[in-house]
Amino acid sequence: MLKLGLIGQSIAQSRSPALHVMLGEMYDEPVTYELHEPADASEAAFVATLDSLREQGYRGTNVTFPYKQLAVSHAAETNQGVRLVGSTNTLNLSGTVAAYNTDYSGFIRGYRGRVGEQPAGRVLLIGAGGVGRAVAFGLFEVGATEVMIADLNAASAASLAAALNAAGFKASCVSPEGLATAAASADGLVNCTPVGHYKTPGLPIAAELIGPQRWAFDAVYTPIDTEFLVQAHRRGLAIVSGFDLFIYQGIDAFEIFTGIRADAQAVLQRFKQKFDIQSGLIT
């Protein structure tokens, strides 16, 4: 039995256990996937949990808020995505601890799966948190020429822009007053805020600013058809959903844990059918 897990806070509603157990069923690799919430948000609590999983023989674990950045310093090996983004969401525990960022790789695969080889171009990214950071770096792997970053926390936007520029990419910050101009000049729109989730409905950007772009991505995946993606679809934009990111980051992690290559389209369809997930925008 392959023992996998997730370390994070407030993770009771995670769909990762269902995805990984299903992947195990599809590829004849029996899996258990357990949720682990450390005692608090401290590094010491994270390390205690990680050590416990290793002692119990876990093959790997995913990592989520608030441990994605501090987990990097507890890995003996890091891949390119981790070194670029500065955080990890996947730790391979077979042998020395190896860190990966499958939000980064999962976004790249999700984009190419929906948009193909068309370059991302000039992108307006809303939300500079953990997922936003991974997606921002991933954008340059799919042909972004510039990323314009908007966040209610100006310091977060500035920090991400500085990290992108330091890595040799072109990035800038967008003020609330400059949002309309930035949207009008963008080829792509990206939402990496919680706005649009069942618990925080709405649009991350005014509806009238959606339209002149070529494509849109929403990191929110509950619901799959967020109001933002519905508006983008109505205006003829190609769309990449948060559900794509969820599926691909999970497949990438499963491959890291097992060495098994999964058929992404088969996994996506099986998960939607098994858990009766409805979408009018993606197949």
LINFENFEN-V560335 format. One record per backbone hydrogen bond with DSSP energy under -0.5 kcal/mol. CO is the residue of the C=O (numbers start at 0). NH is the residue of the N-H. If there is no record, write none. Layout:
CO_NH ; CO_NH
//
This chain:
0_2 ; 1_3 ; 1_31 ; 2_58 ; 2_59 ; 3_33 ; 4_61 ; 5_7 ; 5_35 ; 6_63 ; 10_13 ; 14_18 ; 15_19 ; 16_20 ; 17_21 ; 18_22 ; 19_23 ; 20_24 ; 21_25 ; 22_26 ; 23_28 ; 24_27 ; 29_1 ; 31_3 ; 33_5 ; 35_7 ; 35_37 ; 41_45 ; 42_46 ; 43_47 ; 44_48 ; 45_49 ; 46_50 ; 47_51 ; 48_52 ; 49_53 ; 50_54 ; 51_55 ; 52_57 ; 53_56 ; 58_92 ; 58_93 ; 59_4 ; 60_90 ; 61_6 ; 63_66 ; 64_8 ; 66_70 ; 67_87 ; 68_71 ; 69_72 ; 70_73 ; 71_74 ; 76_98 ; 78_82 ; 79_83 ; 80_84 ; 81_85 ; 88_62 ; 89_99 ; 90_60 ; 90_92 ; 91_97 ; 92_94 ; 96_75 ; 96_76 ; 97_91 ; 98_78 ; 99_88 ; 99_89 ; 100_104 ; 101_105 ; 102_106 ; 103_107 ; 104_108 ; 105_109 ; 106_110 ; 107_111 ; 108_112 ; 109_113 ; 110_113 ; 110_114 ; 110_115 ; 111_115 ; 114_117 ; 120_144 ; 120_145 ; 121_186 ; 121_187 ; 122_124 ; 122_147 ; 123_125 ; 123_189 ; 124_126 ; 124_149 ; 125_191 ; 128_132 ; 129_133 ; 130_134 ; 131_135 ; 132_136 ; 133_137 ; 134_138 ; 135_139 ; 136_139 ; 136_140 ; 137_140 ; 137_141 ; 138_141 ; 138_143 ; 139_142 ; 141_119 ; 142_120 ; 145_122 ; 145_147 ; 146_148 ; 146_171 ; 147_124 ; 148_173 ; 149_126 ; 151_153 ; 152_155 ; 152_156 ; 153_157 ; 154_158 ; 155_159 ; 156_160 ; 157_161 ; 158_162 ; 159_163 ; 160_164 ; 161_165 ; 162_166 ; 163_168 ; 164_167 ; 168_170 ; 169_146 ; 171_148 ; 174_177 ; 175_178 ; 177_181 ; 178_182 ; 179_183 ; 180_184 ; 181_185 ; 182_185 ; 186_213 ; 186_214 ; 187_123 ; 188_216 ; 189_125 ; 189_191 ; 190_218 ; 193_196 ; 196_199 ; 199_195 ; 199_196 ; 205_208 ; 206_209 ; 208_210 ; 213_237 ; 214_188 ; 215_239 ; 216_190 ; 219_241 ; 221_197 ; 223_225 ; 225_229 ; 226_230 ; 227_231 ; 228_232 ; 229_233 ; 230_234 ; 231_236 ; 232_235 ; 237_215 ; 239_217 ; 240_244 ; 241_245 ; 242_246 ; 243_247 ; 244_248 ; 245_249 ; 246_250 ; 247_251 ; 248_252 ; 249_253 ; 250_254 ; 251_255 ; 252_256 ; 253_257 ; 254_258 ; 259_261 ; 261_263 ; 262_266 ; 263_267 ; 264_268 ; 265_269 ; 266_270 ; 267_271 ; 268_272 ; 269_273 ; 270_274 ; 271_276 ; 272_275 ; 275_277
//
